[in-house]
Amino acid sequence: MKELKCASCGGAMVIDPSACRAVCHYCGNQYVLNREDTDFYTDFHKQMQHFLGGSQEEYDRKTAAEKLWESAPSEEFETTDGNVIEIKYMHRVTGKYADTYVARRNVIYVFRREGTLQCQNYKAMVDALAFPAADSKNLRDFFPCIRGGYTLSDGRTMLVIEKNEDEYPLSQFGTLPPRHVAWILSRLENICCVLEYSGMVHPKINPDTVFINPYDHSAMLYGGYEYAVRKNQYDIEHTHVCRMAENLMELREVGRAIVDEKAEPVPGPMKSFFEGKPCEDAYDDFALWDETLYKSYGKRRFVKMDTDDKKIYG
């Protein structure tokens, strides 16, 4: 496989074609990839995919995804040091302070000049996340891993978040049958427990900031940290004091927003959970949800979601 050497220390650089860059893990130096670099990596990946992949169904899905991403729209950004970063994306959202681009293996947030403080808050709140010493559920994987930051020539700031290629914005799925909403809420309860442990209120838990992996039933909270604050502090616009219960209320709002009652009836206990008042803290709320889930569906079992990149991105 093609190898890039760091110009500063001579170490091997790790190539990330979806972020159009290579990073030296020894000294942190970064190199913006050219077309030759990314084409070589993509060809190599295609050749190895057959040998490293799982089932034929998974191989066919990933092969179709490769073709879809080859024709994805792209946008170029110039950095202050004169480099050009090209982003291929399938989904873009314009927010109050930043534009979000969903690339294949990254989520890119481009904060406008007037959103500089919000960008700083995003990074500070992600850094402030705390996890139990015995993190048996790999809870860190549910939260942003910032892989790069760039100052653009027009004064904007770019943050690059790492993601798995099978992770998608929840908003892309529209409404879902209650059984699928159930596993999403289970993961969001995990996320709210981490926010509780960190003493953090995240007032933007919604289908745009939540990402899901429909194949292994995991969920991540990647967006909205520019709005996050410590508990019992004013929100960033100084309209109200943020309490921990807000995280749990938003979880219920997500459930109500994405559940498709026409696909199948929503079990009574689940509907009562959506409409009820949250517990005092996330740990008790998780226990309540666990009880609700058992009353609604009995023992846990994996219900496969039939989807792929083309269906998701339309």
C-alpha positions as CSV (number, residue, x, y, z in Angstrom):
1,M,0.0,0.0,0.0
2,K,1.2,3.5,-0.8
3,E,2.9,5.2,2.2
4,L,3.4,8.9,2.9
5,K,6.3,10.0,5.0
6,C,6.0,13.1,7.3
7,A,8.1,16.0,6.0
8,S,8.9,17.0,9.5
9,C,9.9,13.8,11.3
10,G,10.0,11.1,8.6
11,G,7.3,9.1,10.4
12,A,4.6,7.2,8.5
13,M,1.4,9.2,7.9
14,V,-2.1,7.7,8.2
15,I,-4.3,8.5,5.2
16,D,-7.9,9.5,5.6
17,P,-9.2,10.2,2.1
18,S,-12.7,11.1,3.2
19,A,-11.2,14.1,5.1
20,C,-8.7,14.7,2.3
21,R,-5.7,14.6,4.6
22,A,-2.9,12.5,6.1
23,V,-1.8,12.8,9.7
24,C,1.5,11.9,11.3
25,H,0.7,10.2,14.7
26,Y,4.3,11.0,15.9
27,C,4.4,14.8,15.6
28,G,0.9,15.7,14.5
29,N,1.9,17.2,11.2
30,Q,-0.9,17.2,8.6
31,Y,-0.8,16.9,4.8
32,V,-3.6,17.7,2.4
33,L,-4.0,14.8,0.0
34,N,-4.0,15.3,-3.8
35,R,-6.0,13.4,-6.3
36,E,-3.3,10.8,-6.9
37,D,-3.2,9.9,-3.2
38,T,-6.9,9.5,-2.8
39,D,-7.3,7.5,-6.0
40,F,-4.6,5.0,-5.0
41,Y,-6.2,4.5,-1.6
42,T,-9.7,4.0,-3.0
43,D,-8.4,1.4,-5.6
44,F,-6.6,-0.5,-2.8
45,H,-9.7,-0.4,-0.6
46,K,-11.9,-1.8,-3.3
47,Q,-9.4,-4.7,-3.9
48,M,-9.2,-5.6,-0.2
49,Q,-12.9,-5.2,0.5
50,H,-13.8,-8.6,-0.9
51,F,-11.2,-10.4,1.3
52,L,-11.9,-8.4,4.5
53,G,-15.7,-8.2,4.2
54,G,-18.3,-10.3,5.9
55,S,-21.3,-11.7,4.1
56,Q,-22.1,-11.4,0.4
57,E,-25.0,-9.1,1.3
58,E,-22.7,-6.8,3.2
59,Y,-20.1,-6.9,0.4
60,D,-22.8,-6.0,-2.2
61,R,-24.0,-3.2,0.0
62,K,-20.6,-1.7,0.4
63,T,-19.8,-2.0,-3.3
64,A,-23.0,-0.1,-4.1
65,A,-22.1,2.5,-1.6
66,E,-18.6,3.0,-3.2
67,K,-20.3,3.7,-6.6
68,L,-22.8,6.1,-4.9
69,W,-20.1,8.1,-3.1
70,E,-18.0,8.4,-6.3
71,S,-20.7,10.7,-7.7
72,A,-21.4,12.6,-4.5
73,P,-21.4,16.4,-4.6
74,S,-18.3,18.1,-3.4
75,E,-17.2,21.5,-2.0
76,E,-13.8,23.1,-1.7
77,F,-12.4,25.2,1.2
78,E,-9.2,27.1,1.2
79,T,-7.2,27.3,4.5
80,T,-5.1,30.2,5.7
81,D,-1.9,28.5,4.6
82,G,-3.1,28.2,1.0
83,N,-4.1,24.5,1.0
84,V,-7.5,23.4,-0.5
85,I,-9.7,20.9,1.2
86,E,-12.3,19.1,-0.9
87,I,-15.2,17.5,0.9
88,K,-17.5,15.0,-0.7
89,Y,-20.8,14.8,1.1
90,M,-24.3,13.3,0.9
91,H,-26.1,15.5,3.4
92,R,-25.7,19.1,4.4
93,V,-27.5,21.1,7.1
94,T,-27.4,24.9,7.6
95,G,-27.5,25.9,11.2
96,K,-27.5,29.2,13.1
97,Y,-23.7,29.1,13.7
98,A,-22.4,26.4,11.4
99,D,-23.0,24.3,8.3
100,T,-22.8,20.6,8.7
101,Y,-21.4,18.3,6.0
102,V,-21.9,14.5,6.3
103,A,-19.0,12.8,4.4
104,R,-18.5,9.1,4.3
105,R,-16.2,8.8,7.2
106,N,-16.4,12.2,8.8
107,V,-18.8,14.9,9.9
108,I,-17.5,18.3,9.1
109,Y,-18.7,21.4,10.9
110,V,-17.9,24.7,9.2
111,F,-18.5,27.5,11.8
112,R,-19.1,31.0,10.3
113,R,-17.0,33.9,11.5
114,E,-19.7,35.0,13.9
115,G,-19.8,31.5,15.3
116,T,-16.2,31.5,16.5
117,L,-17.2,31.4,20.2
118,Q,-19.6,28.6,19.6
119,C,-16.9,26.6,17.8
120,Q,-14.7,27.1,20.9
121,N,-17.6,26.0,23.1
122,Y,-18.1,22.9,21.0
123,K,-14.5,21.8,21.5
124,A,-14.6,22.7,25.2
125,M,-17.7,20.7,25.9
126,V,-16.4,17.7,24.1
127,D,-13.2,17.9,26.1
128,A,-15.3,18.1,29.3
129,L,-17.1,14.8,28.7
130,A,-16.3,12.3,31.5
131,F,-16.6,8.6,31.5
132,P,-16.7,6.0,34.2
133,A,-13.4,4.2,34.9
134,A,-15.0,0.9,34.0
135,D,-16.3,1.9,30.6
136,S,-17.5,-1.6,29.6
137,K,-19.9,-0.3,27.0
138,N,-17.3,1.8,25.1
139,L,-19.4,4.9,25.8
140,R,-16.7,7.1,24.3
141,D,-17.7,5.8,20.8
142,F,-21.1,7.5,21.2
143,F,-19.5,11.0,21.3
144,P,-17.4,13.1,19.0
145,C,-13.7,12.4,18.3
146,I,-12.3,15.6,16.9
147,R,-9.6,14.6,14.3
148,G,-8.8,18.1,12.9
149,G,-9.4,21.8,12.9
150,Y,-8.6,24.3,10.2
151,T,-8.9,28.1,10.0
152,L,-10.2,29.0,6.5
153,S,-9.1,31.9,4.5
154,D,-12.5,33.7,4.8
155,G,-12.4,33.6,8.6
156,R,-14.5,30.5,9.1
157,T,-13.4,27.5,11.2
158,M,-13.6,23.9,10.2
159,L,-13.9,21.0,12.7
160,V,-13.5,17.4,11.4
161,I,-15.2,14.7,13.4
162,E,-14.4,11.0,12.8
163,K,-17.3,8.7,12.1
164,N,-17.9,5.2,10.9
165,E,-19.0,4.9,7.3
166,D,-22.2,3.1,8.5
167,E,-23.3,6.0,10.7
168,Y,-25.9,8.3,9.4
169,P,-28.0,11.3,10.6
170,L,-31.1,10.1,12.3
171,S,-33.0,12.8,10.4
172,Q,-32.4,10.8,7.1
173,F,-34.6,8.0,8.2
174,G,-37.8,9.9,8.6
175,T,-40.2,8.0,10.8
176,L,-39.5,4.4,12.0
177,P,-41.5,1.5,13.4
178,P,-41.7,1.5,17.2
179,R,-39.4,-1.5,17.5
180,H,-36.6,0.5,15.9
181,V,-37.4,3.6,17.9
182,A,-37.0,1.4,21.0
183,W,-33.3,0.6,20.4
184,I,-32.5,4.2,19.5
185,L,-34.0,5.4,22.8
186,S,-32.0,2.8,24.7
187,R,-28.8,4.2,23.2
188,L,-29.9,7.8,23.9
189,E,-30.5,6.8,27.5
190,N,-26.9,5.6,27.6
191,I,-25.9,9.0,26.2
192,C,-27.9,10.9,28.7
193,C,-26.2,8.9,31.5
194,V,-22.8,10.1,30.3
195,L,-24.1,13.7,30.1
196,E,-25.4,13.3,33.7
197,Y,-22.0,11.9,34.8
198,S,-20.3,14.9,33.1
199,G,-22.7,17.4,34.6
200,M,-23.6,18.7,31.2
201,V,-26.9,19.8,29.6
202,H,-27.1,19.4,25.8
203,P,-30.1,21.4,24.7
204,K,-30.0,20.2,21.1
205,I,-30.6,16.4,21.2
206,N,-32.6,16.0,18.0
207,P,-32.6,14.0,14.7
208,D,-30.0,16.3,13.2
209,T,-27.5,16.0,16.0
210,V,-28.0,12.3,16.6
211,F,-26.4,9.7,14.3
212,I,-27.3,6.0,14.2
213,N,-25.7,2.8,12.8
214,P,-28.7,0.8,11.5
215,Y,-26.6,-2.3,11.1
216,D,-25.3,-2.8,14.7
217,H,-28.0,-0.7,16.4
218,S,-25.7,2.0,17.9
219,A,-26.4,5.7,18.3
220,M,-24.1,8.7,18.6
221,L,-24.5,12.3,19.6
222,Y,-22.1,14.2,17.3
223,G,-23.7,17.6,16.9
224,G,-25.0,20.5,18.9
225,Y,-22.1,20.9,21.5
226,E,-21.9,24.6,20.6
227,Y,-25.1,24.9,22.6
228,A,-24.1,22.6,25.5
229,V,-23.5,24.1,29.0
230,R,-22.7,22.9,32.5
231,K,-25.8,22.0,34.5
232,N,-27.6,24.9,36.4
233,Q,-26.0,27.5,34.1
234,Y,-27.7,29.8,31.6
235,D,-28.0,28.6,28.0
236,I,-25.6,30.3,25.6
237,E,-28.3,32.9,24.7
238,H,-29.1,33.6,28.3
239,T,-32.8,32.7,28.1
240,H,-33.1,30.2,30.9
241,V,-31.1,28.1,33.4
242,C,-30.4,24.6,32.0
243,R,-31.4,21.7,34.2
244,M,-30.4,18.0,33.7
245,A,-34.0,17.0,33.1
246,E,-33.8,18.8,29.7
247,N,-31.6,16.0,28.3
248,L,-34.3,13.5,29.2
249,M,-37.2,15.6,27.9
250,E,-35.4,15.9,24.5
251,L,-34.9,12.1,24.4
252,R,-38.7,11.8,24.7
253,E,-39.2,14.5,22.0
254,V,-37.0,12.5,19.7
255,G,-39.0,9.4,20.3
256,R,-42.3,11.2,19.5
257,A,-40.8,12.8,16.4
258,I,-39.5,9.7,14.7
259,V,-42.1,7.0,15.7
260,D,-44.4,5.8,12.9
261,E,-47.7,4.9,14.6
262,K,-49.0,3.7,11.2
263,A,-46.3,1.1,10.7
264,E,-47.4,-0.8,13.9
265,P,-49.2,0.2,17.1
266,V,-47.1,1.9,19.8
267,P,-47.3,-0.3,22.9
268,G,-49.1,1.5,25.8
269,P,-46.1,1.6,28.2
270,M,-44.0,3.1,25.5
271,K,-46.5,5.8,24.7
272,S,-46.9,6.6,28.4
273,F,-43.1,6.9,28.6
274,F,-43.1,9.4,25.7
275,E,-45.8,11.5,27.3
276,G,-44.6,11.2,30.9
277,K,-42.4,13.3,33.1
278,P,-38.7,12.3,33.2
279,C,-37.1,11.0,36.4
280,E,-34.9,13.3,38.5
281,D,-31.7,11.9,37.0
282,A,-30.6,9.9,34.0
283,Y,-29.8,6.7,35.9
284,D,-33.3,6.4,37.3
285,D,-34.7,7.3,33.9
286,F,-32.7,4.6,32.3
287,A,-34.1,2.1,34.8
288,L,-37.6,3.3,34.0
289,W,-37.0,3.0,30.3
290,D,-35.6,-0.6,30.8
291,E,-38.8,-1.5,32.6
292,T,-40.9,0.2,29.9
293,L,-39.0,-1.7,27.2
294,Y,-39.7,-5.1,28.9
295,K,-43.4,-4.3,29.3
296,S,-43.6,-3.3,25.7
297,Y,-41.7,-6.1,23.9
298,G,-40.5,-8.6,26.5
299,K,-37.0,-10.0,26.2
300,R,-34.5,-8.0,24.1
301,R,-33.9,-9.3,20.6
302,F,-32.2,-7.8,17.5
303,V,-34.6,-6.6,14.8
304,K,-32.7,-6.0,11.5
305,M,-33.1,-2.7,9.7
306,D,-33.2,-3.3,5.9
307,T,-31.5,-0.2,4.4
308,D,-28.4,1.0,2.5
309,D,-26.7,4.3,1.5
310,K,-28.9,4.9,-1.5
311,K,-32.1,4.4,0.5
312,I,-30.8,6.6,3.3
313,Y,-29.5,9.5,1.2
314,G,-32.3,9.2,-1.4
